[in-house]
Amino acid sequence: MPAGPEMPSFRVEDEAPAAEPVEQRHAGTTMVRHDAFLPERLIDADAAKVVRRLERAGFQAYLVGGCVRDLLLGGKPKDFDVATSARPEDVRGLFRNCRIIGRRFRLAHVLYGQGKVIEVATFRRNPVADDDEADLLIRSDNVFGEAHEDALRRDFTINALFYDLDRGQVLDWCGGMEDVARRTISTIGEPSVRFREDPVRILRAIKFAARLDLGIHADCYDAMVAHREELAKAARPRVFEEILRLLRGGASHRSMWLLWESGVMALLLPELAAFLDDAESTGDAAERFWRRLDVLDRMTQERGKPLDDVVLFSALLREPMVESCSGSRDLGAATNDFLQPIIERIALPRRIAEGISRAHMLVERVLRRGVSRLVRQELPPVLVDGLEIELVIHGHDTTGLVHLRRAPGRDDR
């Protein structure tokens, strides 16, 4: 009889790979485990659930980044992020309340009540670099990797710490725990290379130094100054967003001082930098600028949330704008002429620019005529907040402002 047809060969694999023993994880890397039992009450319960469910499913999962940094520094994290060996589809398979977002790099968002989102990212690594050392700018980092590669691709050592929740240990591949103890910002690797890879890291260094009251390592600071011109290569919307973050965190005074001192302000906001450089000839205006930021920070801290973006940028640009528009017969046109180069340079949205112009003209009118002239008007909160800052700065009474605030839900900016 003829031989039967050859049948295709196959094998049945286990439904899931066997979990790697924790003791063998990351063997052969530079990882150091530090015992650091962070109180469970300080850790978001839903983030802890996400980590533990991923671990039970056989994946590696850690709390990472800012939440670990802030807890170690004695602060309160704004949110909790998770890094894992699971791919986005794996995460979605474990959580019905999960959605996958992103095109360039997909992230899993696990959704909970009251708008809470636990972001779950698969370990990534830096792409293989080409031989063009003249241009180190990272244009894509959409590559999955291992935990140690994910840590080493990050910007600063204090942001590259992973927390092993059930073992109460911090996983450190780059000396981040030492920098936490010294309260110092250091880049991972050569500072000049890291800032050329992504110049926006210069603004992030300023943000962390100001908001967390940290020092900047001398080598890191020198590289920030040396490579500040690289920010011209960064995407303008990213630069704009980072400037907003410098203003939103309740530490705008120190943020702007570092931006000015490092020379970065002269590149991004030369109108403001030139004004501050010429403080001797501007009388009390430079002092008012710094007092205005103090008021901004106080209001942010008292409310527990950032002020509107229009209020933030109005306060930031108020003094050089007054100087530029002085003597103009058409205040609206002069204000727009002042703002136009800034709109183009940092992608300042038109909505915010229009709000700045409106607020500027209102403040000028109130400072000339007084608040009583507005007593029968109802103004959006964004304009009243701006007025409050200016009245405080100029030593005027603010009690009349309560009548100008609209009822909740009627802000039509």
C-alpha positions as CSV (number, residue, x, y, z in Angstrom):
1,M,0.0,0.0,0.0
2,P,1.2,3.5,-0.7
3,A,2.4,5.5,2.2
4,G,-0.1,7.9,3.7
5,P,0.2,11.6,3.4
6,E,2.7,13.3,5.6
7,M,0.8,15.0,8.5
8,P,1.9,18.4,9.7
9,S,3.8,18.3,12.9
10,F,2.8,20.5,15.9
11,R,3.2,20.7,19.6
12,V,1.0,22.0,22.4
13,E,2.6,24.5,24.6
14,D,1.6,25.6,28.1
15,E,-1.1,28.2,28.2
16,A,1.3,30.6,29.9
17,P,5.0,30.6,30.5
18,A,6.2,29.6,33.9
19,A,6.9,32.6,36.1
20,E,10.6,33.3,36.6
21,P,11.7,33.0,40.2
22,V,11.9,36.5,41.7
23,E,15.5,35.8,42.9
24,Q,16.6,35.2,39.3
25,R,15.0,38.3,37.8
26,H,17.3,40.7,36.2
27,A,20.4,38.5,36.8
28,G,23.4,39.8,35.0
29,T,22.3,43.4,35.1
30,T,23.7,46.2,37.3
31,M,20.5,46.1,39.4
32,V,20.8,46.7,43.2
33,R,17.9,46.0,45.5
34,H,17.4,48.4,48.4
35,D,15.1,47.6,51.2
36,A,12.6,50.5,51.4
37,F,9.3,49.5,52.8
38,L,6.9,52.2,51.8
39,P,3.8,52.3,53.9
40,E,0.8,50.7,52.1
41,R,-1.4,53.5,53.2
42,L,0.6,55.9,51.0
43,I,0.2,53.7,47.9
44,D,-2.9,54.0,45.7
45,A,-4.9,50.9,46.4
46,D,-6.0,50.5,42.8
47,A,-2.4,50.8,41.5
48,A,-1.5,48.1,44.0
49,K,-4.3,45.9,42.6
50,V,-3.0,46.3,39.1
51,V,0.6,45.4,40.0
52,R,-0.5,42.3,42.0
53,R,-2.9,41.0,39.3
54,L,-0.1,41.3,36.7
55,E,2.3,39.4,39.0
56,R,-0.3,36.6,39.7
57,A,-0.6,36.2,35.9
58,G,3.1,35.5,35.6
59,F,4.3,39.0,34.5
60,Q,6.8,41.3,36.0
61,A,5.2,44.5,37.3
62,Y,6.4,47.4,39.4
63,L,5.5,50.9,40.5
64,V,7.8,53.2,38.6
65,G,8.9,56.8,38.0
66,G,7.5,59.8,39.8
67,C,5.4,58.0,42.4
68,V,8.4,56.1,43.7
69,R,10.6,59.2,43.6
70,D,8.0,61.3,45.4
71,L,7.4,58.7,48.1
72,L,11.1,58.3,48.8
73,L,11.5,62.1,49.0
74,G,8.6,62.3,51.5
75,G,6.1,63.8,49.1
76,K,2.6,62.9,47.9
77,P,2.5,61.4,44.4
78,K,0.1,63.0,41.9
79,D,-0.5,59.7,40.2
80,F,0.8,56.1,40.2
81,D,2.2,54.5,37.1
82,V,3.1,50.8,36.5
83,A,5.7,49.2,34.2
84,T,5.4,45.6,33.3
85,S,6.7,42.8,31.0
86,A,3.1,42.3,29.8
87,R,2.2,43.6,26.4
88,P,-0.8,46.0,26.1
89,E,-3.1,43.2,24.8
90,D,-2.1,41.1,27.8
91,V,-3.1,43.9,30.2
92,R,-6.4,44.3,28.4
93,G,-7.0,40.6,28.7
94,L,-6.6,40.9,32.5
95,F,-8.7,44.0,33.1
96,R,-12.2,44.5,31.7
97,N,-11.9,48.2,32.7
98,C,-8.9,48.7,30.4
99,R,-8.4,50.6,27.1
100,I,-5.4,50.8,24.9
101,I,-4.3,54.3,23.7
102,G,-1.6,55.6,21.5
103,R,-0.4,55.1,18.0
104,R,3.4,55.6,18.2
105,F,3.6,53.6,21.4
106,R,0.6,51.9,22.9
107,L,-0.2,52.2,26.6
108,A,-2.8,50.5,28.7
109,H,-5.1,52.7,30.8
110,V,-6.9,50.9,33.6
111,L,-9.9,53.0,34.5
112,Y,-11.5,53.4,37.9
113,G,-14.1,55.6,39.4
114,Q,-14.0,59.4,39.5
115,G,-11.8,59.6,36.5
116,K,-8.9,57.8,38.0
117,V,-6.5,56.2,35.5
118,I,-3.7,53.8,36.3
119,E,-1.2,54.0,33.3
120,V,0.4,50.6,32.5
121,A,3.4,50.7,30.2
122,T,5.3,47.7,28.7
123,F,9.0,47.9,29.4
124,R,10.8,49.8,26.6
125,R,14.3,50.3,25.5
126,N,16.1,53.0,23.4
127,P,16.3,52.2,19.7
128,V,19.6,51.2,18.2
129,A,21.5,54.3,17.5
130,D,23.0,55.0,14.1
131,D,26.5,56.3,13.5
132,D,25.5,60.0,13.2
133,E,27.0,61.4,16.3
134,A,26.2,65.0,15.2
135,D,22.5,64.4,15.7
136,L,21.5,62.4,18.7
137,L,17.9,63.6,18.8
138,I,15.6,60.7,19.6
139,R,12.8,60.6,17.1
140,S,11.3,57.2,18.0
141,D,11.4,55.0,21.1
142,N,8.7,52.6,20.1
143,V,10.7,49.5,21.0
144,F,9.7,46.9,23.7
145,G,12.5,45.8,26.0
146,E,13.5,44.5,29.4
147,A,13.1,46.1,32.9
148,H,16.7,47.2,33.1
149,E,16.5,48.7,29.6
150,D,13.4,50.5,30.5
151,A,15.1,52.0,33.5
152,L,18.3,53.1,31.7
153,R,16.4,54.8,28.9
154,R,14.9,57.3,31.3
155,D,16.1,60.8,31.8
156,F,17.3,61.2,35.5
157,T,18.4,58.7,38.0
158,I,15.7,59.6,40.5
159,N,13.0,58.8,37.9
160,A,14.4,55.4,37.1
161,L,13.6,53.6,40.3
162,F,11.2,50.6,40.3
163,Y,9.4,49.5,43.5
164,D,8.7,45.8,44.1
165,L,5.5,46.1,46.0
166,D,5.3,42.8,47.8
167,R,8.9,42.7,48.7
168,G,9.2,46.3,49.8
169,Q,12.3,46.8,47.7
170,V,13.5,49.5,45.3
171,L,15.2,48.2,42.2
172,D,18.0,50.6,41.2
173,W,20.1,50.2,38.0
174,C,21.7,53.7,37.9
175,G,22.4,55.1,41.4
176,G,19.1,56.8,41.8
177,M,18.8,55.9,45.5
178,E,22.1,57.8,46.2
179,D,20.7,60.8,44.4
180,V,17.5,60.6,46.4
181,A,19.6,60.6,49.6
182,R,21.6,63.6,48.3
183,R,18.4,65.3,46.9
184,T,20.2,65.9,43.7
185,I,19.2,65.7,40.0
186,S,21.7,63.7,37.8
187,T,21.2,62.4,34.3
188,I,21.5,58.7,33.5
189,G,24.8,58.6,31.6
190,E,26.6,61.5,30.1
191,P,24.6,64.7,30.5
192,S,25.6,66.2,27.2
193,V,24.4,63.1,25.3
194,R,21.1,62.9,27.2
195,F,20.2,66.6,26.6
196,R,21.1,66.3,22.9
197,E,18.9,63.2,22.7
198,D,16.0,65.1,24.1
199,P,16.5,68.8,24.8
200,V,13.1,69.0,26.6
201,R,14.9,67.2,29.5
202,I,16.5,70.6,30.2
203,L,13.1,72.0,31.1
204,R,12.2,68.8,33.1
205,A,15.4,69.2,35.2
206,I,14.3,72.7,36.0
207,K,10.8,71.5,36.9
208,F,12.0,68.8,39.2
209,A,14.6,71.0,40.9
210,A,12.0,73.7,41.6
211,R,9.0,71.6,42.5
212,L,10.8,69.1,44.7
213,D,13.4,71.5,46.1
214,L,16.4,69.6,44.7
215,G,19.8,70.5,43.7
216,I,21.2,70.0,40.2
217,H,24.5,68.1,39.9
218,A,27.2,70.5,38.6
219,D,27.9,68.3,35.5
220,C,24.2,68.2,34.7
221,Y,23.8,72.0,35.1
222,D,26.8,72.8,33.0
223,A,25.4,70.5,30.2
224,M,22.0,72.2,30.4
225,V,23.7,75.6,29.8
226,A,26.0,74.3,27.1
227,H,23.2,72.7,25.1
228,R,20.2,75.0,25.7
229,E,20.3,76.0,22.0
230,E,19.2,72.4,21.3
231,L,15.7,73.3,22.4
232,A,15.2,74.9,19.0
233,K,15.1,71.4,17.6
234,A,12.3,70.3,20.1
235,A,8.7,70.2,19.0
236,R,7.1,73.5,19.9
237,P,4.0,72.0,21.6
238,R,6.2,70.0,23.9
239,V,8.1,73.1,24.9
240,F,4.9,75.0,25.5
241,E,3.6,72.2,27.7
242,E,6.7,72.1,29.8
243,I,6.7,75.8,30.3
244,L,3.1,75.4,31.6
245,R,4.2,72.7,34.0
246,L,6.8,75.1,35.4
247,L,4.0,77.5,36.2
248,R,1.4,75.0,37.4
249,G,3.2,73.2,40.2
250,G,3.2,75.9,42.9
251,A,6.9,76.6,42.4
252,S,6.8,79.1,39.5
253,H,9.2,81.6,41.3
254,R,12.1,79.2,41.5
255,S,11.2,77.6,38.1
256,M,11.5,81.0,36.4
257,W,14.6,82.0,38.3
258,L,16.3,78.8,37.1
259,L,15.1,79.3,33.6
260,W,16.5,82.8,33.6
261,E,19.8,82.0,35.4
262,S,20.5,79.1,33.0
263,G,20.0,81.2,29.9
264,V,17.1,79.0,28.7
265,M,14.6,81.9,29.1
266,A,16.6,84.0,26.7
267,L,16.0,81.3,24.0
268,L,12.3,80.6,24.7
269,L,11.0,83.9,26.1
270,P,13.6,86.6,25.1
271,E,11.1,89.4,25.8
272,L,10.9,88.3,29.5
273,A,14.7,87.6,29.7
274,A,15.6,91.0,28.4
275,F,13.2,92.7,30.8
276,L,14.8,90.8,33.8
277,D,18.3,91.4,32.5
278,D,17.6,95.2,32.5
279,A,16.1,95.2,36.1
280,E,18.1,98.3,37.1
281,S,16.3,100.5,34.6
282,T,12.8,99.1,35.1
283,G,12.4,100.4,38.7
284,D,10.1,98.3,40.8
285,A,8.8,96.3,37.8
286,A,11.2,93.4,38.1
287,E,10.5,93.1,41.8
288,R,6.8,93.1,41.0
289,F,7.4,90.2,38.6
290,W,8.9,88.0,41.3
291,R,6.2,89.0,43.8
292,R,3.5,88.1,41.2
293,L,5.0,84.6,41.0
294,D,4.9,84.3,44.8
295,V,1.2,85.2,44.7
296,L,0.6,82.7,41.9
297,D,2.3,80.0,43.9
298,R,0.4,80.8,47.1
299,M,-3.0,80.7,45.2
300,T,-2.0,77.4,43.6
301,Q,-1.0,75.8,46.9
302,E,-4.1,77.1,48.8
303,R,-6.5,75.8,46.1
304,G,-4.7,72.5,45.7
305,K,-4.8,72.8,41.9
306,P,-3.3,74.9,39.1
307,L,-4.8,78.2,38.1
308,D,-6.1,78.5,34.5
309,D,-3.5,78.6,31.8
310,V,-4.6,82.1,30.8
311,V,-4.0,83.4,34.3
312,L,-0.6,81.7,34.5
313,F,0.7,83.2,31.2
314,S,-0.9,86.6,31.9
315,A,1.1,86.7,35.2
316,L,4.3,85.6,33.5
317,L,4.2,88.1,30.7
318,R,2.5,91.0,32.4
319,E,5.5,93.2,33.1
320,P,7.3,93.0,29.7
321,M,3.9,93.4,28.0
322,V,3.2,96.6,30.0
323,E,6.6,97.9,29.0
324,S,6.1,97.0,25.4
325,C,2.6,98.5,25.1
326,S,3.4,101.7,27.1
327,G,2.3,104.8,25.2
328,S,0.3,103.0,22.6
329,R,-3.0,104.5,21.5
330,D,-4.4,101.1,20.5
331,L,-3.7,98.8,23.5
332,G,-5.4,95.8,21.9
333,A,-3.2,96.0,18.7
334,A,0.0,96.6,20.8
335,T,-0.8,93.6,23.0
336,N,-1.3,91.4,19.9
337,D,2.0,92.7,18.4
338,F,3.8,91.7,21.6
339,L,2.3,88.2,21.7
340,Q,2.7,87.3,18.0
341,P,6.4,86.3,18.2
342,I,5.7,84.2,21.3
343,I,2.8,82.5,19.6
344,E,5.1,81.5,16.8
345,R,8.1,80.6,18.9
346,I,6.5,78.3,21.5
347,A,3.2,77.4,19.9
348,L,1.2,79.5,22.3
349,P,-2.5,78.6,21.5
350,R,-4.6,81.4,20.1
351,R,-7.2,80.8,22.8
352,I,-4.7,81.5,25.5
353,A,-3.2,84.5,23.6
354,E,-6.7,86.0,23.2
355,G,-7.4,85.5,26.9
356,I,-4.1,87.2,27.8
357,S,-5.0,90.2,25.7
358,R,-8.5,90.4,27.2
359,A,-7.1,90.1,30.8
360,H,-4.4,92.7,30.1
361,M,-6.9,95.3,28.9
362,L,-9.2,94.6,31.8
363,V,-6.4,95.0,34.4
364,E,-5.3,98.3,32.9
365,R,-8.8,99.6,33.1
366,V,-9.3,98.5,36.7
367,L,-5.9,99.9,37.8
368,R,-6.9,103.3,36.3
369,R,-10.6,103.4,37.4
370,G,-10.9,101.0,40.4
371,V,-12.9,97.9,41.0
372,S,-16.1,99.8,41.8
373,R,-16.7,100.5,38.2
374,L,-17.1,96.8,37.5
375,V,-19.4,96.1,40.5
376,R,-22.5,95.3,38.3
377,Q,-20.6,93.1,35.9
378,E,-20.2,89.3,36.1
379,L,-16.8,88.2,34.9
380,P,-15.4,84.7,34.2
381,P,-13.3,83.3,37.1
382,V,-10.2,83.4,34.9
383,L,-10.4,87.2,34.7
384,V,-11.2,87.6,38.3
385,D,-8.2,85.5,39.3
386,G,-6.0,87.6,37.1
387,L,-7.4,90.8,38.7
388,E,-6.9,89.4,42.2
389,I,-3.2,88.8,41.5
390,E,-2.7,92.4,40.1
391,L,-4.6,94.1,42.9
392,V,-2.5,92.2,45.5
393,I,0.7,93.1,43.7
394,H,-0.2,96.8,43.6
395,G,-1.4,96.8,47.3
396,H,-5.1,97.3,46.5
397,D,-8.1,95.9,48.4
398,T,-9.6,92.7,46.9
399,T,-12.8,92.4,48.8
400,G,-14.8,93.9,45.9
401,L,-13.9,91.0,43.7
402,V,-16.4,88.6,45.3
403,H,-19.2,90.4,43.5
404,L,-17.5,89.9,40.1
405,R,-17.3,86.1,40.2
406,R,-19.9,84.3,38.2
407,A,-21.9,81.4,39.5
408,P,-20.3,78.0,39.0
409,G,-20.8,76.7,35.5
410,R,-21.1,80.1,33.8
411,D,-17.5,80.6,32.9
412,D,-17.6,81.1,29.1
413,R,-14.0,82.4,28.8
